[in-house]
Amino acid sequence: MPFDSLSDFLHMGGYAFYVWLAYGVTFGSLGILVIQSMGQKRKVLTEIAKKIQREEHLKENRSNK
Amino acid sequence: MWKWLHSYADPERAYNLSGKLLPWFAMLAIALIGIGSVWGLAFAPTDYQQGDSYRIIFIHVPAASMSMAAYMGMATSAFIGLVWQIKSADWAAAAIAPIGAVITFIALLTGATWGKPMWGTWWVWDARLTAELVLLFLYLGVIALYASFEDKVLAARAAGILAIVGVINIPIIKYSVEWWSSLHQPSTIRITGQSTMPTEMLYPLLINILGFGLMIGAITLIRFRSEVLARNSMRPWVRTLAKAQGVK
């Protein structure tokens, strides 16, 4: 292992800012992408459910007349 | 012989199959990226020239190579959708585009944070860097085209043509460091012959490349499933799913 201690590891041989910026932005943007992608399914299904509800509403009102 | 493949063009079967594949892709991707990143960050030896700044390579090279691989995947899907009129292929292409854009952004950003300490600049209008930036714009163009038509069959055709034409950019990125004198270093991994990198650095890099590939696969499956649902909202099986989900 090239590092002696945790602070040595975090220091990254003086390149801490660049290395952690790269890793931070990478995993941050990947996280946002994954969360946004996983939320899509629920959004799509809710939208379809709303549409079905509207259609059923229309049908009911028509048969009442 | 290959006719069984056709049955998976059916939206419901494609949806179910991708749901079955998803956990495997996701688990393997998380495991590999976890191992590769920790290995690369904490255990790989320090580079004798670049010090510890070189550790950015363990995400930069996977992101850059997979940004091109994902583009080829997207263009291939778009081509299948255009030529054989297989809608599932169009939806797969639409699912890959935003992922490719994020991966390309990561490749550019990690390149900049590596370039600053090593070259002394965040950015140069160098052949390799500029071509990769064009790749980002191609992804954004495909996303924008697909989003701008209400009729998604037409949208997929327009976006698909752009995706296929844009393939010309891939060999330009790949060979830019050989064709033009570039600030960017040439590739260190050789598929044939000796890689110009010690194995203690090469293994975590290869693990992360594989991990990034599988991660793109996993996110593609997630987005593909939503795309299938959105495009098949009139089908009974989707309506059953929607009713189970309910209105929130």
Interface residues (C-beta under 8 A of the other chain):
Chain A: M1 P2 F3 F9 M12 G13 G14 Y15 Y18 V19 L21 A22 Y23 V25 T26 S29 L30 L33 V34 S37 M38 Q40 K41 R42 K43 V44 L45 T46 E47 I48 A49 K50 K51 I52 Q53
Chain B: S37 L41 A42 F43 A44 P45 T46 G51 D52 S53 R55 I56 I59 H60 A63 P98 I99 V102 F105 I106 L109 T110 T113 W114 K116 P117 M215 I219 I222 R223 R225 S226 L229 A230 S233 V238 R239 L241 A242 K243 Q245 G246 V247 K248
